[in-house]
Amino acid sequence: MDLRGRNFLTLLDYTPEEIRYLLDLAKDFKRKKHEGVEHRYLSGKNIVLLFEKTSTRTRCAFEVAGLDLGMGVTYLDPGSSQMGKKESIEDTARVLGRMYDGIEYRGYDQKIIEELANNAGVPVWNGLTTEFHPTQMLADVMTVEENFGYLKGIKLVFMGDARNNVANSLMVVCAKMGMHFVSCGPKELWPSEELVKRCEEIAKETGATISMTEDVKEASTGADVIYTDVWVSMGEPDDVWAERIKLLNPYQVNKEIMANANSNAIFLHCLPSFHDLKTTIGNDIHQKFGLTEMEVTDEVFESSNSKVFEEAENRMHTIKAVIYATMRERNE
């Protein structure tokens, strides 16, 4: 499988076979990492991480992946780049593309990363945009496969704001890999009809199914994977919390929902999660609205069904696979 020079902007651009190749490559990198086998295959190359939104997992995964592969890594935080302020996206891409062998972008509109990719001349990877979060998806389905041994036919249910980048991307990867995707949340927060139709067309070729419902019991019954995300995404104003809590509180993942799922079902979350009061935002929401837990209860988050930290680790292995596959030399 030859992905050299490819951008990684959305999994809509990748075939099921290409996604399978990346997952298998990630598994091999994970084995090497755990066994202490050095894999500095990209020594002498350099990548830049261009962040307009902060992160723990995405930044650390890209940095460790790059360093493990023997590369130099530069991190530009939201205040360290002139992109969009004193320098256009196009010009930024042309400058960075002459200095670096690969560019990661984490920020806002998908059009920004598309413009970077169109002008950089080197692989550009999506660390998160408003619309999509493809590197998270590889980690998610890798974790699912590690737990069940397969992907095709797995029923994955997303509970909550089904329009956000994680839910959009889950629908895409499930369609690509022949899984059964269920979006469970209020109709006001369902994904766009355009994306749903596109995923349904993909599903016809792979045997996947795509469905939407507001019924929690219907969605969770027989589920293999229950997935949720925070109720307010990065970049959204604080004044949406009251409405979002009212809309999404019925879709909180709790022991009742997990009981509806299959006995060996797992719980996934891209993190960070508001499952307790050990964060400043969690405390602030508690003071304003009286909630001690939000999108998932602490009971579920800390249960044996929860695979969120395995999922977080897999961000590094899958990102390493994407970097290597798109940057490797012909004879490697």
N, C-alpha and C positions, 0 to 999 in steps of 0.2 A: 504494500500500500504506500503510495507516494503522495504525501501532503506538503512537500517542501514548497515554501513560498506562499502558502495559503494563509488568508486571514481567518480569524475565529471570532465572528461577530454575532452569529446566532446559529443554533443547530438546524434551522430551516435550510441552511446552506450545505449541510452534511447528510450523506446517505446513511442508512442503517449500518451498512458494511464499514463505512469510515468511522462511525461512532463505536462500533464493535472493536475495530483496530485500536482506537484510542483507549478503550477500557482495558483491553488485553495488555497494552503497553503500560498502562498505569499499574496493573497488577504486578507486572514484572519489576517495575521501579519500586513498588512497595516491598516486594520480596528482597530486592537488593538493599534497600534502606534498612530493613529489619535485620538482615544478615551481615550488615556492615561492608557490603561489596561496593567499592568505589565506582562511580559512573560519571566521571568528568568528561563527557563526550563532546561538550561544546566549549572546551577550554579556549580562551583567546577571544571569545565573542562577548558582546555587551548588550544589555537590555535596559530600558528605562520604564519606570512605572509612573504613569501620569494620573494622579488622583485629584479629582474635584470633589469626591466624597470620601471621608475617612473610613477606615476599616481595620479590623484585627486579622481575621482569617485570610482575606484576599491578599492583603499586603504581605503577611508572613508567609503564606503559601507560595506566592510568586518569588519572594526574596530567597527562601530556603531552596526552592526548586532551582532557581537560577544558580545559586552558589553550589548546590550539589552537582550541577551539570558543569561546573568549572567556570562560570561566567562572572563578569563584573555586573553589578546591579546598582542603578541609580534610582532613588525614590524622590519624586517631586510632589510635595504636599500641596494642598489647595492654595497656599500663599506663595509658592515657589516658582510658579510658571506665569508667563505673560499671556498665555493662550486665551483668546477671547477678550482680553483687556487692552493690551497695547500691541498684540500680534494676532493675526487671523489664525484660524484653525489650519487653513491650507499652508500658510507660511511656517507654522509650528511643526507641522508634519514633515515639510521638506527639510527643515533644519535638523530635527531629531533623526529622520531617516538617513541623513548623511553621517551621523555620529554613532548611531546604534544599529544593531542587527535585528532588533525586535522592540515593539512598543506595546505596553499594556495601558489601557484606558479604563478608568472607573469614574462615572459621573452621571450625566443627565441624558438628554435626548439621543436616541439611536442615530439620528442624522449626524451628530458630532463625530461619533466613532466611524461612521461610514465615510465622512469627509477626510478624517485622518487616514483611513485605509486607502482611499483613492489617491492620496498624495504622498504617502510616506515612502513607498518603494521597498518596504520591508514588511514582514508579517506584523499585523496588529491584532491584539487579543482583547476581547471584551471581559473586563473584570466586574461589570455591572453597568447597565444603563436603566433609564426609567422603564423601558419596554422589556428588556431581556437580561437574563443572568446565566449564560450558557456554561461557564466553568462550574457553577454550583450544581448544575444538572448532572454533569459527569460524575461528580462525587456522590450525588444522591443515588443514581442508578447503580453505581459501583457498590454502594453500601447495601442496596436492596439485593443485588446479586450475591454478595458475600453471605447474606442471611438466608436466602432461599435457594441459591444455586442456579437460578434462571431469572429471566425477565419476562419473556413472552407469556401473556395470560395473567400476570400479576395485576391485582386491583389496587390502585393507588387513589386515595381520596384526599383532596385538598380542602381544608376547612377554613373559611374566612374570606378575606378580600381577594377574590379570584381574578381581579383585573391587574394585580401587581406583577412585577417582573418575574418573581419566582413562580407564581401560578401560571403565567403565560408560558414560561419555559418548561414547566412540568408537563403541561398539555402537549407541547411540541415533542419533548423527548419520549413521552409515553406513546404518542402517535407513531413516532419513528421506530420504536422498539417493540411494537406489538403488544403494548400493555393496555389495561382498561383504566382510563382516567375519568374520575368523577370530581366535578367542581361543586362544592356544597357551600352555599352562602346566599345572602339576600340578592334578589335580582338586580338591585341597584349596583351591585359590585361584581357582576358577571363579566367575563372577558368580552372583547369586541366580537361582533358577528363575523367580521372579516377573518380574524385569526381562527375562530372556531371552524368556519367553513374550510379554511386551508388545512387545518389539522384533520378534519373529517375526510378530506380528499386523500391525505397521506394514509390515514387509517384504513381506507379501502384496500390499499396495497399491502399493508402489513398485518392485518387481522386485529388491529387495535379497535377500541371503542372510545367515544368521547360523549360524556353526558353531563348535564347540569341539573341541579335540584336545590330546593330550599329545605328539603326534608332531611333532618340529621339522621334519623333512624334508617331511612331508606338508603342513604349514602353509605353509612358506616357498617351496615349489615354485610358480613362476608368480606370485609376489607382485609387486605394483606398489609397495607401501609396506610397509616394516618399521618398526614403532613399538615403543618400549619406554619404561619409566619406572624410577625408583629402586625397589629391592627392599623398602625400609622407608619408609612414608609418614610425613609430618609428624604428630606427635602419638602415634605408636606408641612403646612402650617400647623401650629399647636392648636388652633381653634377648631380643628376637625375632630379632636379627641371625643368630645361629648357625643356628637352624632355617630361616630364610628363605634363607640362603646355600646350605644343603644342598638345599633344595627347588628353588631357581631357578638355580643355577649351570649346569645343562644348557641353560638357555634364554637364556644370554648371547648377545647379538647380536655375531657375529664374521664374518670374511671367508667362512667356509664357508656360513653362513646367507645372506649377501648373494649368494653364488655360486649358490645354489639359486633365488633370485628372478630376475625378468626382468632383462635386461641394462641396462635403463634405470630400474631400481627406485631409489627414494629411501629414505633413512633419516630418521626423525623422532623427536624426543624433546622433551617439554615443558620440560625443564631445571628445576633444575640436574642435572648428570650426574656420576657417579663413573667417569670414563674414564681417570683418571690419579691421581697421588699429590700433586696440587697443592692439596689441601684438608685441613683438620684432620680431618674425619670420614674421608676417604679414607685418610689416614695412620694413623688410629686403627684402622680395619678391617684395614689392612695389617699392623700390629703384632700384632693379635689373631688374624687368620686367614690371613695370608700372601698376600692377594689384592692385585695391583697394579691391577686393573681389575675393575669389577663388571658392571652390567647391559649395558654395551657396551664393546668394546675401543676403545682409542685409535685404532687403525688405521681402524676403520669411522667413528668419530666425526669424524675429520679428513679423511675421504675426500671425493672429488667427489660421491659419492652422498648425502652428508650435507647436509641443508637446514635444520639446526636453528636457524641464526641468521636465515635468511629467515623461518622459522616464528616465532621470537621477535619479530622486527620486526612481523610481521603481527598480533601481539597488540594493538598500539597501534591499527592501522587498523580492526580488527574491533570493538574495544571502543568506538572513536569512533563507529562506525556504530550500535552498540547504544544508546549515550547519545543520539545525535542523533535516531534514529528514535523513541525513547520519550519524548523531551522537546521535540521541535520544536513550533513554533506551527502552527496550521492552515494559514496562508497561505504557509508557507515551501516 
